[in-house]
Amino acid sequence: MPFTKGRISSAFNLANNQKRIFFHIAYWTCVVLFFSFWWGTRYYNYWVCFYNELAFLPVKIGVVYFSLYILIPRLLFKKKYLLLVATGMATMFIGGILQRMLAYYSFIPMIGLIDPKRPLFDPTEILLQVININTVMIIPFSIKLYSYSLEKENRILSLLQEKTHAELQFLRSQIQPHFLFNVLNDLYAMALKQSDKTAELILKLSDLMRYVLHESTVDVVPVEKEISYLRNYIDLEKLRYDKRFSVTFNVIGDTAECHIAPLLLLPFVENAFKHSTTNELSGAWINIELHISSKELYMHVANSYNPKSPKNDSLSSGIGIQNIRQRLDILYHGCYSLDSKSDENTYISNLIIHL
């Protein structure tokens, strides 16, 4: 029978629990052996010290786990510091007294390793036992705090990723209606003229919308697909404006192995058509160049420009370019540059993306 997702998850959790139990047992075994060797070397009796450490073990386990699973998550992580200090000191004091009592009545006094003249609740002896317990707690506390810090950092990163993904999805969703609205306007204009190119425009629009709907949901697409999409868009605009535009589109470099986020380049071409001198019957021009290597994509878009035109509001105008700036900040933060400039009759946009 094939594994279901729930069974795989259960098996994974079981393996983690078994691994955790193994590490806990291994740790306490090392604690007993270490202190048995430490005190055995001092008092020259390893077996008695070993039995004594076994007697101490329940106290140490109780204090450590109480601190790990009660004090730290319920007081330290919730920033109840005064209560944490008070409860922690009380826990250490109780643990120290219990270990002192075990040491006082266990094997060690029988072989003369403890001064019988010292009272049971001697402060110095109790303090030594508290230090002994604290020594055992160093490693578990360090692991607990490190794990919490790592988990908190991962949780913050996960939230940031979810936020970024949601922003990116929203920006992508803006592209589709914006683009469709512009192309439908073109189609409407041609239908009013009863142009014989309307059918061809609809076919181009179909190809473009197929790309928008299918490719805009993925993270990256081959640069070749993006270029093909741009060529279709340029052909569509040529159908609308007929001979009013002179458009050149050159691609330099090998595009075979390069990938890019979808629909990043279109707004620059769209902007060139929008802000060229389209009010003239002829003479408007657009020059588009793509230089592509394995490490970098450089796009240069230049178009005819009339400063006196009402559409001279710069590259940052329109939802498309605003959208692209935000997407570039999310997808290629610190790895791109975008600038624009204009003179009396030319508007130039330059985009560099480090792939």
C-alpha positions in Angstrom: 0.0 0.0 0.0 1.5 3.4 -0.9 2.4 5.8 1.8 0.0 8.7 2.4 1.3 12.1 3.4 0.0 11.5 6.9 1.9 8.3 7.3 5.1 9.8 6.0 4.7 12.7 8.5 4.0 10.3 11.4 7.1 8.2 10.5 9.2 11.4 10.3 8.0 12.5 13.7 8.6 9.1 15.2 12.2 9.1 13.9 12.8 12.6 15.4 11.3 11.5 18.8 13.5 8.4 18.9 16.6 10.5 18.0 15.7 13.0 20.8 15.3 10.3 23.3 18.6 8.8 22.3 20.4 12.1 22.8 18.8 12.7 26.2 19.9 9.2 27.4 23.4 9.7 26.0 23.7 13.1 27.7 22.8 11.8 31.2 25.0 8.8 30.7 27.9 11.2 30.0 27.0 13.3 33.0 27.1 10.3 35.4 30.4 9.0 33.9 32.0 12.5 33.9 31.2 13.2 37.6 32.0 9.7 38.7 35.5 10.0 37.1 35.9 13.6 38.4 35.1 12.8 42.1 36.6 9.2 41.8 39.9 10.7 40.8 39.8 13.1 43.8 38.7 10.5 46.4 40.3 7.4 44.8 37.1 5.4 44.8 35.3 5.4 41.4 32.6 2.9 42.3 31.3 4.7 45.3 31.3 8.0 43.4 29.4 6.2 40.6 26.7 5.0 43.0 26.5 8.5 44.5 26.0 10.1 41.1 23.3 7.6 40.4 21.6 8.8 43.6 22.0 12.4 42.5 20.7 11.8 39.0 16.9 12.1 39.7 17.5 15.5 41.4 19.6 16.8 38.5 17.1 15.5 35.9 14.2 17.0 37.8 15.8 20.5 38.1 17.0 20.5 34.5 13.8 19.5 32.9 11.7 21.7 35.2 13.9 24.6 34.1 13.9 23.7 30.4 10.2 23.0 29.9 8.6 25.2 32.6 10.8 28.1 33.5 12.3 29.0 30.1 9.2 28.8 27.9 6.7 30.1 30.5 8.8 32.8 32.1 12.0 33.6 30.1 10.4 33.6 26.6 7.4 35.6 27.9 9.7 38.1 29.5 8.6 37.6 33.1 12.1 38.2 34.4 11.4 38.9 38.1 9.3 35.8 38.5 12.0 33.8 36.5 14.8 34.9 38.9 12.7 34.1 42.0 11.5 30.7 40.8 14.9 29.8 39.4 16.7 30.6 42.6 14.1 28.6 44.6 14.5 25.7 42.2 18.3 25.8 42.6 18.1 26.0 46.3 15.7 23.1 46.6 17.9 21.0 44.3 21.0 21.9 46.3 19.3 20.8 49.6 18.1 17.5 48.1 21.6 16.7 46.8 23.1 17.7 50.1 20.8 15.3 51.9 21.6 12.5 49.4 25.3 13.2 49.9 25.0 13.3 53.6 23.1 10.0 53.9 24.6 8.1 51.0 27.8 6.1 50.6 30.2 8.9 50.8 29.9 9.6 54.5 30.4 5.8 55.2 33.9 5.9 53.7 34.9 9.1 55.4 34.7 11.4 52.3 32.4 13.9 54.1 33.2 15.7 57.3 30.7 14.4 59.8 31.1 17.6 61.9 29.5 19.7 59.2 25.8 20.1 59.8 23.3 18.7 57.2 22.2 22.2 56.0 25.7 23.7 55.9 25.5 26.7 53.5 28.9 26.0 51.9 27.9 22.4 51.1 24.6 23.4 49.8 26.2 26.1 47.6 28.6 23.4 46.2 25.6 21.2 45.3 23.9 24.2 43.6 27.1 24.8 41.6 27.2 21.1 40.7 23.6 21.3 39.3 24.3 24.5 37.4 27.3 22.8 35.7 24.9 20.1 34.4 22.5 22.7 33.1 24.9 24.7 30.9 24.7 22.4 27.9 20.9 21.8 27.9 20.3 25.5 28.4 22.6 26.5 25.6 20.9 24.1 23.2 17.5 25.3 24.3 18.2 29.0 23.8 20.0 28.4 20.5 17.1 26.3 19.2 14.6 29.0 20.3 16.7 31.7 18.6 17.0 29.6 15.4 13.3 28.8 15.4 12.4 32.5 15.9 14.7 33.5 13.1 13.2 30.9 10.8 9.7 32.0 11.7 10.6 35.6 10.9 12.1 34.6 7.6 9.1 32.5 6.8 6.7 35.4 7.5 8.9 37.7 5.3 8.9 35.2 2.5 5.1 34.8 2.8 4.7 38.6 2.7 7.0 38.9 -0.3 5.2 36.1 -2.1 1.9 37.8 -1.4 3.2 41.2 -2.7 4.6 39.5 -5.8 1.4 37.7 -6.5 -0.5 41.0 -6.2 1.9 42.7 -8.6 1.6 39.9 -11.1 -2.2 40.0 -10.9 -2.0 43.7 -11.7 -0.2 43.0 -15.0 -2.9 40.9 -16.5 -5.9 43.3 -16.4 -3.6 46.3 -17.2 -2.2 44.6 -20.3 -5.6 43.2 -21.4 -7.2 46.6 -21.0 -4.6 48.2 -23.2 -4.8 45.6 -25.9 -8.6 45.6 -25.9 -8.5 49.3 -26.5 -6.3 48.6 -29.6 -8.8 46.0 -30.8 -11.7 48.4 -30.2 -10.0 51.1 -32.2 -9.4 48.7 -35.1 -12.9 47.4 -35.0 -14.2 50.9 -35.3 -12.2 51.4 -38.5 -13.4 48.0 -39.8 -9.8 47.2 -40.5 -9.1 43.9 -42.3 -6.3 43.4 -39.8 -8.7 42.9 -36.9 -8.6 39.1 -37.2 -4.8 39.0 -37.2 -4.8 41.3 -34.2 -7.2 38.9 -32.3 -4.8 36.0 -33.1 -1.8 37.9 -31.8 -3.8 38.9 -28.7 -4.7 35.2 -28.2 -1.0 34.2 -28.2 -0.1 37.0 -25.9 -2.9 36.2 -23.4 -1.9 32.6 -23.4 1.6 33.6 -22.4 0.3 36.0 -19.7 -2.1 33.4 -18.2 0.3 30.5 -18.3 3.7 31.9 -17.6 3.0 34.8 -15.2 2.4 32.3 -12.4 5.9 30.8 -12.5 9.0 32.2 -10.9 11.2 32.3 -14.0 10.9 31.6 -17.7 13.5 31.2 -20.4 14.6 34.5 -21.8 13.7 33.2 -25.3 10.1 33.0 -24.3 10.1 36.5 -23.0 11.7 37.7 -26.3 9.1 35.9 -28.3 6.4 37.5 -26.2 7.9 41.0 -26.9 8.1 40.3 -30.6 4.4 39.4 -30.6 3.5 42.5 -28.7 5.5 44.7 -31.1 3.8 43.0 -34.1 0.4 43.7 -32.5 1.3 47.4 -32.0 2.5 47.6 -35.6 -0.9 46.3 -36.7 -2.6 49.0 -34.8 -0.4 52.0 -35.8 0.4 50.7 -39.2 3.2 52.9 -40.7 3.3 55.5 -37.9 6.1 53.6 -36.1 9.5 52.5 -37.1 10.6 49.7 -34.7 13.9 47.9 -34.5 14.4 45.0 -32.1 17.9 43.4 -31.8 19.0 40.6 -29.6 22.7 40.1 -29.0 24.1 37.1 -27.1 23.2 33.5 -26.3 19.8 33.2 -24.7 19.7 29.4 -24.5 20.6 29.0 -20.8 19.3 32.3 -19.4 16.1 32.7 -17.3 14.3 35.7 -16.0 11.1 36.5 -14.1 8.2 36.7 -16.5 6.7 39.9 -17.8 9.5 42.1 -16.6 10.5 43.6 -20.0 7.1 44.3 -21.5 6.4 47.6 -19.6 9.5 49.3 -21.1 8.4 48.5 -24.6 4.8 49.4 -23.8 6.1 52.7 -22.3 8.0 53.4 -25.5 4.9 53.1 -27.6 2.9 55.1 -25.2 5.3 58.0 -24.9 6.5 58.3 -28.4 5.2 61.0 -30.7 2.1 59.0 -31.6 0.2 62.1 -32.4 2.1 62.5 -35.6 1.2 60.6 -38.8 4.7 59.3 -39.2 8.2 59.7 -37.9 7.8 58.0 -34.5 10.5 55.4 -33.9 11.5 52.9 -31.3 14.9 51.2 -30.9 15.1 48.1 -28.6 18.3 46.2 -27.9 18.9 43.2 -25.6 22.4 42.2 -24.7 22.4 38.9 -22.9 25.2 36.8 -21.3 25.2 34.1 -18.7 25.7 36.7 -15.9 23.8 39.8 -17.1 20.9 41.1 -19.1 21.1 44.6 -20.5 18.0 46.2 -22.1 18.2 49.5 -23.9 15.0 51.1 -25.1 15.1 54.5 -27.0 12.1 56.1 -28.5 11.2 59.4 -30.2 10.1 62.0 -27.7 8.3 65.3 -27.7 8.8 67.3 -24.5 5.7 69.4 -25.3 3.6 66.3 -25.5 1.1 65.8 -22.6 2.6 62.4 -22.1 6.0 63.5 -21.0 5.6 62.5 -17.4 8.7 60.2 -17.3 9.3 56.5 -17.0 7.8 56.3 -13.6 4.3 57.0 -14.9 1.6 54.3 -15.3 0.8 51.2 -13.4 3.1 49.0 -15.6 6.4 50.8 -14.7 5.5 51.3 -11.1 4.7 47.6 -10.9 8.1 46.7 -12.5 10.0 48.8 -10.1 8.4 47.0 -7.2 8.9 43.6 -8.7 12.6 44.4 -9.4 13.1 45.4 -5.8 11.6 42.1 -4.7 13.1 39.7 -7.2 16.5 41.4 -7.9 17.1 43.6 -4.9 20.7 44.9 -5.1 21.2 43.1 -8.4 19.8 45.5 -10.9 20.0 49.1 -12.1 17.3 51.1 -13.9 17.7 54.6 -15.2 16.2 56.9 -17.8 17.1 60.1 -19.5 15.7 62.4 -22.2 16.8 65.2 -24.5 14.9 67.3 -26.9 13.6 64.4 -29.1 14.8 61.1 -27.5 13.7 59.2 -24.4 16.1 56.4 -23.2 15.6 53.7 -20.6 18.4 51.3 -19.5 17.9 48.2 -17.4 20.6 46.0 -16.2 19.8 42.7 -14.3 22.6 40.6 -12.9 21.5 37.0 -13.5 
